[in-house]
Amino acid sequence: MTDWLAGIEGTEAGSRLAMILALTAAFLHAVFGALQKGRVDPWITRGAMDLSYGLIAAPIALFVMPWPEPHMWPIFAVVFVIHTVYKVLQAMAYSRGAFTVVYPVVRGTGPLFTVIGAYLLFGETFTPVQWAGVAVLLSGIYGLALYNLRYLVDARDTLVPALLFAVVTGLFVALYTTYDAYGIRATANPFTFIFWFFFIDGWIMPVVALVRWQTLAQRPALGALAFRGVAGALIAFGSFGSVMMATRLDKVGEAAVLRETSTVFAALIGWLVLRETVGPRRIALMTLIALGAVIVEFGG
């Protein structure tokens, strides 16, 4: 499979597969975010997820995949730091604000700065039509966040810090998307990067979660938490693996923008699963997000 993927990098077939992978990542990332937010403390949930995917990735990374080349170790060190800060910021945002407000702000901040980072790091450029698509997508995402903010009833007293954390988290989304794309392109076997990433990345948040667990007066049931952790781990493999392969096969900026259609999926999940209200205005804003992604994909 590695040889086949290498053969379609930069081709029309590679571009089509990258689009499918980015949209797959969008849906799975929304599911992952909803699982982390859910009804359980987001720090505890994230710790269970990270522990699960670290344990799953360990034997594959150590005994199945080729070991990383020597130049990859400093890259993994930077990746670890970026993702750790991102996860802490994300948990702080989720613990202070409603999912349908925080998630769009996080995801809306990411693509713009990712496009800029992809230009600086990889020399990628967007056409004027694609920039118009980015503007349409961002107007839908931030419009959705503002609408949710205006009509939200729950947790209004912590919304300002939640939104601040969400913006900073979005900046780290752009940072990790761009740098991870650099990392997966720096190794001969992309699956080496993916599985070693999960193996290395899975050990800090469980420690944080354990410390927090000891301070909780009401602790979630271990069985339900373990199920959520394993489910989140499997979703993370699909989400992160898909978008990373998309950035290797095609433009990083386009993959990042397409992934932000996750905001549409997140709103639907918030409505169907978390019982959050969805009305015609929010549907219109979600349509803008999808339209912007279509313009970016086909405006190049």
N, C-alpha and C positions, 0 to 999 in steps of 0.2 A: 504493500500500500504506500509506503514511503516513496518508492521510486515512481509510482503512478502520480502521487501528489506533486512531486518535484517536476514531473513532466508537464503538468498543466499550469504551473505557476506562471502568471502573467499572460495567459491565453484567454480566449473567449470562454472556453469551458471552465477554466479556473475562476473567471469572473462570475459566471452563473452559480457555480458551487459556493463561492464566497457569499453571494447574496442569500442563498438558502441557509447557509450556516449562520449568518448574522441575524436573520429573522428567527431562526431556531433559538439562538442565544437570547434574543429579546424576550421571547415567551418564557423560556426557562428562568431567565434572570428575574422576571416579574414574580414567578412562582417562588423562587428562592427568597426574594425580599418579603413576600407575604408570609412565608414560613417563619422568617426571622422575627418579623413584627408580631404576628399572631397574638395569642393570649398569654404567652410565656415571656418572662423577662428576656429582652433581646440579647443581653450579654450571655446569659445561660444558654440560650438557643444557639448562638453563634459558636460558643465553645463546644457544644455537642456536635455541631456540623463539622467544625474544623478537626476535632478529634477523630470523627468517623472517616473523613476523607484522607486524613493523614495515615490512619491505620490501613485503609484500603489501598492507598498508593504505595505504601512502604515495600511490600514484596515485589510489586511490579517494577518499581524504580530500581530496587537493589538487585533483583535477580532476572528480570526479563528485558528491560530496556538497556541499550548501551549507556555506559556511564558518561556524564558530561565531559566535554573537552576541558583542559585546564583553564582556558580563558573564560569559561562559563561561570566559574565559582564567584568571581567578583560581581558578575551580573546577577547571580542568584542572591548575593548578599544585599544588593541595592533593591531588588525586587521584594525581598523579605521585609525590609524597612518600610518601603512605600505601602505595601499591602497591610502591614500591621497598623500603621498610622491611619490608613483608610478605614479599616474595620473598627478601630476605636472611635473615630469620628462618626461613622455610620451608626454605631450602637448608641452613641450619645444623642444623635438626632432622632433616632427611632424611639428612644426612651422618653423624649420630650414632646413629640408631635404626632399627629395622626398620619397614618401611612399614605393616604391620598394627597396630603399636603407636602410631606417631606420627600416622598419618592420622586415626584415630578421635578422638584427643585434640584435634587441631586443629579438626576439624569439629564436635566436641561442644561446644567452648567457644564457637564462633561464634553459633549460633542464639539462645541465651538472651540474650546481650548485644545481638544484633540486634533482638530483640523489644523490649527495653528502649529501644534507640536509636530504633526506629520509633515508639514511644509518645512519646518526648521531641521528636522532629523532625517527625513527621507526625500525631501525635495518634491513632495506631492503638491499639486495645484488643483484648484476647483475652477470650473468655468463660471461665468456670471450666472448662468441658469442654475447651476448647483448651489451657488451662494444664495440665490433667491430661495431655493428649496430649504437650505439651512435656516433662513429667516422665517419661512413659513412654519417649519417644524418647531423652532424655538418659541415662536409666538403662541403656538398651540400648547406647548408644554408649560410655559410660564403663565399663560392664560388659565390653564387648568389649575395650576397651583394657586393663583390669585382667587379664582372662583371658589375653590375649596376653602381657602383662608377666610373669605368673606362670609360664607354660610356655615362654617364649622361651629359646632356647639361645644364639643368635648375638648379638653386640654388647651383652652385658649390662653390660660395664664402662663404657659410655657412655650407659646408659639414663637416668640421672638428669638430666644436662644435656639429653638429647634431649627428655625429657618437659617440662622447664622451657621450652625453646624452643617446644615444641608448644603449651603453654598460652598463651604470649605471642603466638604466631602466630595462635591462635584469636581472641584479642582484636582483632587487626588484621583478621581476616576479618570480624568484626562491624563494625568501623569502616569498612572499604572497602565492605561491602555497603550499609550505611546511607547513606554519603556518595555512593556511586555512584548510588544510587536518587534522591538529591536532585539529582545532576547531570543524569541522563537526563530528569528531570521539568522541569528548568530550561530546556531547549532545545525549540524548536518541532519539530525533526525528530530523533527518537530515533536514527536511523542516523548522523546527524552526530556525536552523542556517541560511539557505538560505534566508528566507524572512526577518529575523531580520537583517541580513547583509545588504540587499538592503535598508531597512528602515533607518538604522543607517548611511550607507555610502552615502546616496543621498543628503546630505544637505550642504556640504562644497564647492563643485565645482560650484553650482549655484551662490553662493556669489561671488566667484572669477570671474565667467562669467559676472555677473552684473557689477562689477567694470570695467572689460575690455570693456564691451558693451558701457559704458559711454565715453570711450576714442576713439571709432572708428569713423572715418569720414564717412564711408559708412557701414551702418548696414544692415545685412541680413533681408529679409522679415520675419515677425513673423510667418506667416502661414507656410511657408516652414521650418522654424526652429523648430516649434512645431511638425510638421510631422516627421522631422528627429529625434527629441528627443524621441517621442513615439516609432518610429520604432527601434531606438537604444536601448531603454529600454526593449522592448520585446525580441530583439536579445540577450541582456545581460542576461536576465533571462534564456534563453535557453543555452547560452554558459557557463556562470558561474555555473548554476545549474547542467549542464551535467558533467562538469569536476569535480565538487565537489562530486557528487554522484559516479563518477568513482574512485576517490581517497578513498572513503569510502568502496567501494565494492572490490577493488583490490589494487595493489601496486601503491603508489604515483608516483614513478619514471617512471613506464611504462605509466601511464596516462599522465604525463607531456611530455614525449617524443612523444607520439602519437598526443598530441594536437599541437605539433610544425609542423605537416604537414599543419598547417594553413598557413605556408609560401607558399606552393604550391597554395593553394586557393587564397592567397593574390596576388600572381603574376598573376594568371588568372584574378582576379578582376581588377588589375592594367591595364591589357591588354584590357579586354573587356569593362570595364566601364570608367576607368580613361584615356584610350587611350594611355597608356604607351607601349613602344615597347617590344615585346617578340620575340626572335630568337631561332635557334636550340641549341645554347650553353646553353641558359637559360632553355630550355626544358630538356636538359640532366642533368643540375644541379637539377632541380625539381624532375627528376626521381631518382637521388641519395637520395634526402630527403625522398621520399616515400619508397625507398628500405631500407634505414636505419631504418625507423619506422617499416617496416615488419620484419626485422631481430630482432629488440628489442622485438616485440610482440611474435614472434614464436621461439626465441632463448633461452627461459627460461627453 
